[in-house]
Amino acid sequence: MTWEFIRVNGPYGGVTEGPAWDGTGLLFSHIPASRIYKYDPQTNRSTLYREDTNQANGLVFDPQGRLYACEGGGRRVVRYEADGSTTVLADGFEGKRLNVPNDVAVDLQGRVWFTDPYYEGAGGEWSKDRANKDLDHDSVYRLDEGSDGKWSITRATFDTSRPNGLLFSLDHQTLYVAQSGREVDEKRQLRAYPVNSDGSLGSFTVLHDFGANRGIDGMVLDVEGNIVATAGNHKGGPGPMIYVFSPSGEVLETHPTPADQPTNCTFGGPDMTTLYVTNGGGDVFQAVTERQGRLHYPK
């Protein structure tokens, strides 16, 4: 089945990202404007959901319906509370500022995982200068909430450069990480890291290698445990694409996207079979699929 992508919102100009379905509509971030919008499929319009988000990128709901975000421009990971306030979970590691937090996931224990690459320009003007990069690594981190409500940060990967999207397997025993470098000597791979009982990660397995072409930006899971991912661009290779990978890395399907640089995707709609896709040009696309998404929230 060929997926037909229809533009339902945009273009906003500049990157849209972080699509997250809340049960009735789609939240997504417009990074350059530091805004989060909510798209209503009933009216086919979007309204402003939150502003002054410090170039927020990745968004995710936990099982309780609380919204977490990677505020790339603010170099921090936050939770947006129902009363409009912001709780900062992390803004540094070992006394140094984070890079440009990108994507975020929540596990069954309520631990928050995020990627912290340094993509030039992703956090605003300051991030175009690599002299502002404090850390000498681009890693995946785990955040644990203590009984006092304070969050501790633990570095989870020591072998990544510019990790991007991340996603848990159905049983949460595996963390999928998009290793998505830009330089020639950086890898562009879909990796699977086993999650150990203590919350550390084991040695990764490469599920797919994109070679010289643009790798994965964002990912979402379907109910069968397959990985639906955005990757590619017009600069080379097969072009901008939605890939469907099996848990072992087999390419089950590919679906070209009508606009370049797809950034992220999630399922939504009443039966969770509509795939929403954001991109580098500031659009939101949707496609009706034969797959059903698996999200933490809503149940």
C-alpha positions, 0 to 999 in steps of 0.5 A, a space after each residue: 500500500 502506498 501512503 498518500 501524504 497530504 499537507 494539513 498545516 503549514 508551511 511555517 518557515 523553518 523546522 517543525 518537529 516533536 509531533 505528539 498526539 494528545 488524544 484529540 489533536 497533534 502537538 508539534 513544535 515550531 523550533 525557530 519561533 519557540 512555539 508549540 502548536 496544536 493541530 485539530 483534525 476536526 477543523 484542520 487548523 492549529 492554535 498556539 499551545 505554548 510560546 517562549 519554549 527556547 527552541 523546543 524540539 522533541 516532545 513526549 507525553 508520559 503515561 499520566 499525560 504530562 508533556 516533556 520537551 527538549 528545549 534546545 535553545 535553553 540547553 535543558 530538558 523540561 516538563 510543562 505542568 498543567 498550571 502553565 509552569 515549567 519544571 526543569 529536569 536537567 540543564 547540565 552534566 558534571 558542571 557543564 552546560 548540555 549541548 542542544 537537547 533534541 529528542 526525549 522518551 519516557 520508560 515504564 519506570 518514569 525515567 526520562 531519556 534524552 539525546 544531546 547532540 550539538 547540531 550547529 544552529 539547532 538551538 538558535 544563533 548561539 549554537 552556530 558557533 561550536 565554541 559554545 559547546 562545553 561538553 566534549 561528547 554528544 550522548 544519550 542520558 537517563 534522568 531519574 526522579 528522587 523521592 525529594 522530587 529532584 532529578 539526577 542525570 546519568 550518561 547512558 552512551 559513550 559511543 555516540 556522536 550526534 544521537 538524534 531520535 530515540 524510542 523504546 521497544 514494545 517490552 522496553 528491553 531495547 532502546 533504539 537510538 538514531 546515530 545521525 552524524 553530519 560529517 563524513 567520518 560520523 556514522 548514520 545508523 539505527 542502533 539497538 541498545 539493550 537496557 540492563 536491569 540497573 538502567 545502564 545500556 549494553 553494547 549496541 547492535 546496528 540494525 541499519 546503516 545509511 552510509 553516506 546518506 542522511 540518517 534517522 531524525 525521529 521515530 515512532 513504534 507501531 503495535 507490532 513493534 516495528 519502527 516507523 522512522 523519518 530519514 533522507 533528503 534530496 541531497 543523495 541516496 533514495 531521498 526523503 523517506 518514511 522507513 518501516 523497520 522490523 525490530 531486527 532491522 529488516 526494511 519492511 516498507 519505504 514511503 517517499 515524502 512529498 517534502 524534503 527533510 522529514 524530521 519526525 513522525 507519530 501516529 494519531 487519530 481515533 484508531 491511531 492509524 494516521 501518521 503525522 510527519 513534520 519536516 524542515 520546511 515547517 509543514 505538517 503532513 498526514 497519511 492514512 496507513 494500514 499500521 496502528 501506532 503504539 503510544 504511552 498516552 493516551 491509552 
